[in-house]
Amino acid sequence: MNKFLAGIIYCLLYVVSLLPLGVHYFFSNILAFILKNIVRYRYSVITINISRSFPEMKYGEVKKLVADYYRYMCDLLVESIWDLSHSAEAVRKRVKVSGVEVVDELQKKYGHVLVVMGHCGNWEMVSGMIIREEERSENSFASHPVYIVYKAAENKLSDMIFRKLRMHEYRKFKSKGEVVESKQVLRHALKNKETKAVYVMIADQNPIGKHCPIVDFLNQKTYMLQGPEFLAEKLQKPVVYLRMDRLSRGKYKVDFQIIAEPSSNYEKHYITKKFAQLLEEDIRRNKVNWLWSHKRWKRNIMPNE
């Protein structure tokens, strides 16, 4: 039954995606107004997250940033739907990519590269930058299989829809790779250790469980996921930060920066702290460009932690 429903929902989204992007943005404006002023979707969460992260901002500045965020959030939704039926070329025209030599050189040296990013820009468009080597264009970054790491949704229908949408992207861009559930990444990487590959992980979610690294992030003590650092140590592979900035509506830029190589000696949690530092710098530079509606700080950190 879930498979049937997932197919129906996918088909409906595909039909909607055929509309011009300008029409999608028209509906995005309407949806943003409804979510902010009528539904009040996570209004207090968004406002509190922004206010605590930027205590120097005045009330009027916070209010404007909240309004801008609703428009940005709805744009992400309609752009992801639009992406379904449009060509790889159309998607790549909306994302500029630089610094690809960082990933290329590390792949030659280590085979596998772990790429970490935050919920910045439109992370759903990252798959559009994944191109087979013989067709690789200027705005692409991977000539080898790319595996998108994700945490399976508790709702089986939602998880099925996500996987269907993501695998459609791989087929459209003629890319090797697939989505890999976070609990299976280590096993997957060890199984494919003889092949060159990139593993992309969004690493700014609120972690579950005890003994997670704590960093200073956006003016607050913050728990961070330890998965990327754990994998880097276990696999002895390099970690690269993927920066995705929103230049304007529907226009993004991707860049790369090395966080760590296995041949170097780093202090404990260096990778996690460096990722948090780079992400915070990007957020401060473009404040609307992050997932403020996420309940990122719902867990209180005890004084003795």
C-alpha positions in Angstrom: 0.0 0.0 0.0 2.8 2.4 0.9 4.5 1.7 -2.4 1.3 2.5 -4.3 0.7 5.8 -2.4 4.4 6.8 -2.9 3.9 6.3 -6.6 0.8 8.4 -6.7 2.4 11.2 -4.7 5.5 11.1 -6.9 3.3 11.3 -10.1 1.4 14.3 -8.7 4.6 16.1 -7.8 6.0 15.4 -11.3 3.0 16.9 -13.0 3.3 20.1 -10.8 7.0 20.3 -11.5 6.2 20.9 -15.2 5.1 24.4 -14.4 7.6 27.2 -15.2 9.8 28.2 -12.3 8.3 31.7 -12.2 4.9 30.1 -11.5 6.4 28.0 -8.7 7.8 31.2 -7.1 4.3 32.8 -7.4 2.9 30.0 -5.3 5.9 30.1 -3.0 5.0 33.7 -2.1 1.5 32.7 -1.3 2.6 29.7 0.8 5.1 31.8 2.7 2.3 34.3 3.6 0.0 31.5 4.7 2.7 29.7 6.8 3.9 32.9 8.5 0.6 34.8 9.1 -2.1 32.2 9.2 -0.7 28.8 10.1 2.2 30.4 12.1 4.3 27.4 11.3 7.0 27.1 13.9 7.0 30.9 14.2 8.2 30.9 17.8 10.9 28.3 17.0 12.2 30.4 14.1 12.1 33.6 16.1 13.8 32.2 19.2 16.5 30.5 17.1 17.4 33.7 15.3 17.2 35.9 18.4 19.5 33.7 20.4 21.9 33.2 17.6 22.2 37.0 16.9 21.6 38.8 20.3 23.0 41.9 18.7 20.1 42.2 16.3 17.3 44.7 17.0 13.7 43.6 17.1 13.0 45.0 13.6 15.9 43.2 12.1 14.9 39.9 13.7 11.3 40.4 12.4 12.6 41.1 8.8 14.9 38.1 8.9 12.0 35.8 10.0 9.9 37.1 7.1 12.7 36.5 4.7 13.3 33.0 6.0 9.7 32.0 5.3 10.1 33.0 1.7 13.4 31.2 1.5 12.0 28.1 3.1 9.1 28.0 0.6 11.5 28.6 -2.3 13.4 25.5 -1.3 10.2 23.5 -1.5 9.1 24.7 -5.0 12.6 24.6 -6.4 12.9 20.9 -5.3 9.6 20.1 -7.0 10.5 22.1 -10.2 13.8 20.1 -10.3 11.9 16.8 -10.8 11.0 17.3 -14.5 13.8 19.6 -15.7 17.0 18.7 -17.3 20.4 18.3 -15.8 21.5 21.3 -17.8 18.7 23.5 -16.5 19.5 22.6 -12.9 23.3 23.2 -13.4 22.7 26.6 -14.8 21.4 27.6 -11.4 24.4 26.4 -9.4 27.9 27.6 -9.9 30.6 25.2 -8.7 34.2 26.1 -7.8 37.1 24.4 -6.0 36.4 21.0 -7.6 40.1 20.3 -7.6 40.0 19.9 -3.9 37.7 16.8 -4.2 39.6 15.5 -7.3 43.0 15.5 -5.7 41.8 13.9 -2.5 40.0 11.1 -4.5 43.3 10.4 -6.4 45.1 10.1 -3.1 42.6 8.4 -0.8 39.9 6.9 -3.0 37.0 7.8 -0.7 36.2 11.4 0.3 33.8 12.4 3.1 32.0 15.6 2.2 30.1 17.4 5.0 27.6 20.2 4.6 24.9 22.0 6.5 21.3 22.8 5.6 22.4 25.8 3.6 21.4 26.9 0.1 19.3 24.3 -1.6 21.0 21.0 -0.5 18.5 19.0 -2.7 20.3 20.4 -5.8 23.6 18.9 -4.9 22.8 15.8 -6.9 22.7 18.0 -10.0 26.4 18.5 -9.7 27.1 14.8 -9.9 28.1 13.9 -13.5 29.7 10.9 -15.2 33.4 11.6 -16.0 32.9 11.5 -19.8 30.1 14.1 -19.6 31.5 16.2 -16.8 30.8 19.9 -17.3 32.2 23.0 -15.7 29.5 23.1 -12.9 30.0 19.6 -11.6 32.2 18.2 -8.9 32.2 14.4 -9.0 33.4 12.0 -11.7 32.9 8.9 -9.5 30.0 7.5 -7.6 28.4 9.8 -5.0 26.4 8.5 -2.1 24.0 10.8 -0.3 23.8 9.8 3.4 20.5 10.2 5.1 18.6 9.2 8.2 15.6 7.0 7.4 12.3 8.7 8.3 10.2 7.0 10.9 7.2 7.2 8.6 7.7 4.4 6.0 5.7 6.3 3.4 7.8 9.5 3.8 11.0 7.5 3.6 9.8 5.7 0.5 8.9 9.0 -1.2 12.3 10.4 -0.3 14.2 7.5 -1.8 12.1 7.5 -4.9 12.7 11.2 -5.5 16.4 10.9 -4.8 16.9 7.9 -7.1 15.0 9.7 -9.8 17.7 12.4 -9.6 20.5 9.9 -10.0 18.9 8.4 -13.1 18.2 11.9 -14.6 21.8 13.0 -14.2 23.1 9.6 -15.4 25.1 9.3 -12.2 26.5 6.3 -10.4 25.6 6.1 -6.7 22.6 5.9 -4.5 21.2 7.1 -1.1 22.6 5.2 1.9 21.0 5.1 5.3 23.3 6.6 7.9 23.5 3.4 10.0 24.8 1.5 6.9 27.5 4.0 5.8 30.5 2.3 7.4 29.6 -1.1 6.1 28.9 0.3 2.7 32.2 2.2 2.5 34.2 -0.9 3.7 32.4 -3.1 1.1 33.3 -0.6 -1.7 36.7 0.4 -0.4 38.4 -0.5 -3.7 36.4 2.0 -5.7 36.7 5.8 -5.7 33.6 7.5 -4.2 32.3 10.5 -2.4 30.0 10.3 0.6 27.9 13.4 1.2 26.6 14.0 4.7 24.4 16.8 6.1 25.9 17.1 9.6 24.1 19.9 11.4 21.1 18.0 12.7 20.3 17.7 16.3 22.0 14.4 17.4 20.2 11.6 19.3 22.0 9.9 22.2 24.5 10.7 24.8 28.2 11.6 24.6 27.9 13.8 21.5 30.5 16.5 21.0 29.6 19.9 22.4 30.7 23.0 20.5 30.2 26.8 20.7 27.9 27.4 17.7 25.8 30.5 17.0 26.2 31.9 20.5 25.1 28.7 22.1 26.5 25.5 23.5 25.4 22.9 20.9 25.4 19.1 20.6 26.9 18.0 17.2 26.7 14.8 15.2 29.8 12.7 15.6 29.2 10.5 12.6 31.5 12.3 10.1 34.4 12.3 12.6 33.8 8.7 13.5 33.8 7.6 9.9 36.9 9.6 9.1 38.8 7.9 11.9 37.5 4.4 11.1 38.1 4.7 7.4 41.2 6.9 7.5 39.7 9.2 4.8 39.8 12.9 4.3 36.9 15.3 5.2 35.9 18.2 3.0 33.4 21.0 3.8 30.8 21.8 1.1 29.8 25.4 1.2 26.5 26.2 -0.6 25.6 29.9 -0.7 22.4 31.4 -2.0 23.3 34.2 -4.4 19.8 35.2 -5.3 16.4 33.6 -5.8 17.1 30.3 -7.5 20.8 30.9 -7.9 23.5 29.1 -5.8 27.2 28.7 -5.5 29.0 25.6 -4.3 32.6 25.7 -3.0 34.9 23.2 -1.2 37.4 23.4 1.6 39.5 20.7 3.2 38.8 20.1 6.9 41.1 17.3 7.6 43.3 14.6 6.0 44.0 11.3 7.8 47.8 11.8 7.5 47.6 14.7 10.0 47.3 14.6 13.8 44.4 16.5 15.1 43.0 17.0 18.6 39.9 15.1 19.6 36.7 16.5 17.9 38.8 18.8 15.7 36.8 17.8 12.6 33.4 18.5 14.4 34.6 21.8 15.7 36.0 22.9 12.4 32.8 22.0 10.6 30.8 24.0 13.1 33.1 27.0 12.7 32.9 27.0 8.9 29.1 26.6 9.0 28.7 29.4 11.5 30.9 31.7 9.3 28.6 31.0 6.3 25.4 31.5 8.3 26.7 34.9 9.7 27.6 36.0 6.2 24.2 35.1 4.8 21.8 34.8 7.8 18.7 33.7 5.9 20.5 30.9 4.3 20.0 28.1 6.9 17.2 25.9 8.3 16.0 28.1 11.2 12.7 26.2 11.5 14.6 23.1 12.7 14.3 22.5 16.5 18.1 22.5 16.7 18.5 23.4 20.4 15.6 21.4 21.9 18.0 19.5 24.2 19.4 21.4 27.2 23.1 20.9 27.9 23.8 20.2 31.6 26.5 22.4 33.3 28.7 19.4 34.0 28.8 18.2 30.4 
